[in-house]
Amino acid sequence: MSEAPESRLLIDGKLTDAQSGKTFANVNPATEEVVGQVADGGVEDMDAAIAAARRAFDETDWSTDRAFRKTALQQLVDALDRHKDDLRPHIVAEVGCPIMLTYAVQLDSCVTDMQWDIDMLDRMEWEYDLPVHEFMGMRSSRRVFREPVGVVGAITPWNFPFMLNVSKLGPALAAGNTVVLKPAPDTPWSATMIGKIIAEETDIPAGVVNIVASGDKAAVGEVLTGDPRVDMISFTGSTGVGKRIMARGAETVKKVFLELGGKSANIILDDADLDGAAMGGMMICIHGGQGCAITTRMLLPESRYDEGVEKLAGAFSMVPYGDPMDMSNIMGPLVNAAQYEKVLGMIERAKADGAKCLVGGGPAEQFDKGYFVQPTLFVDVDPESELAQDEVFGPVLAVIKYKDDDDAVRIANNSRYGLSGAVSSASLDRALGVAKRIRTGTVSVNGGGWFGPDSPFGGYKESGVGREHGVAGFEEYLETKTVGLPAD
Ligand code: NAD
């Protein structure tokens, strides 16, 4: 692999080391080797980044000059597109994700999808008039303006870091905001590499995008969420941290947009194709199960339970995994030692809780190095148990038996989460009917994909507040101003 990529922060238009001069190690989870050192942004760097973003919003034309934004953001998309093959191995090295995913959502498609946000600059109704209205004896016409929120603090996790950074930068910038991006400590390059491209290959003005990587998980992020100069926090990550951010945002009444965890159910109705269901079930292992919207509970009907379990066991025994740089693998290691220990601990507790482990159930000992866990299939899982209720974020499927469609819907909705789900049936209408009863932000019916730059994505319940992507996602980054004018 080529040498370590850009590892400096981007603050007020300059690629810079941390003021403290400190760095932190970026570790490849497949080899446990340090692949590079990254500038370790501290509280003082975050303060400087917020000041730069505030100034760029208040004192430049970025928020008002849509034509310029379009040109500058087009430069960014084109440059990201040109550099895809340079970025690819570094993303795999720090995330441990299978390289095949970088040809899709982990890199290539999110760059393509950013074009959608740029095109919104032309499609958005930035101002419109309402009909004349009489209020307290006075006739007025009203004009509504859509304006950027201001300074956006974007905080992202490690599982799909490049995509999530782009998914926040795209609409936030196109809408006219300035941004301070804080990536996860495990995946700093997925942000700092974007910083270098912005600084060197675009006309995006100094201060419009600031990137503060930090080896500390929370302290530097807490500065961002508490600072009164920041108008909005756009967060993707765990529900626990999301709650903390919501509470912290309340102190300065920030707009808080949250994309959080999930424990999504895949309902296989009793007339469904079980071979397809088993292959779909096995696909939860993609990226080691480290996806928020992965359907990690499979609900099988009592009448076909044994048949379904047998097919699933066959599929789980064949999951191709190992070296993430091997195009044939759908799963590499887990992201770090802590995640590895957490997943193995949940597997052990699931066994103790009485769930039956049919495939896997421990570390993948064929690898000398790396945080590899075996693809793991649990059946006869109690819907109230930890395995059925809590996010594992590992390659672990929990199979739950149900009696009839109503029971399946009840079990699927028996979750504090509400992110995604799936339903399969020989009858599209029947599957759609069940899908409409599921309390989640997205549902796949008979394998249909809900993901797209124009598809609103987000969670009900403790899976989040607000939507990413689509018009709804773009509007998250806008304020609404109504101006009253005397009617003639
Ligand atoms: P995490 O919540 O631990 O961390 C996410 C980010 O928040 C990191 O950048 C972290 O440094 C930062 N952070 C942590 N504490 C903070 C604090 N007190 N103040 C400010 N920032 C803080 O999540 P993770 O372990 O990086 O990622 C996995 C989680 O992300 C899973 O729960 C997964 O479901 C969720 N996720 C959700 C979506 C979605 O769109 N709904 C997408 C991807 C991941």
Boltz pocket constraint, residues with backbone or C-beta under 6 A from the ligand:
constraints:
  - pocket:
      binder: B
      contacts: [[A, 155], [A, 156], [A, 157], [A, 158], [A, 159], [A, 160], [A, 182], [A, 183], [A, 184], [A, 185], [A, 216], [A, 217], [A, 218], [A, 219], [A, 220], [A, 221], [A, 222], [A, 225], [A, 236], [A, 237], [A, 238], [A, 239], [A, 241], [A, 242], [A, 244], [A, 245], [A, 259], [A, 260], [A, 261], [A, 262], [A, 291], [A, 292], [A, 391], [A, 393], [A, 419], [A, 459], [A, 463], [A, 464]]
      max_distance: 6.0
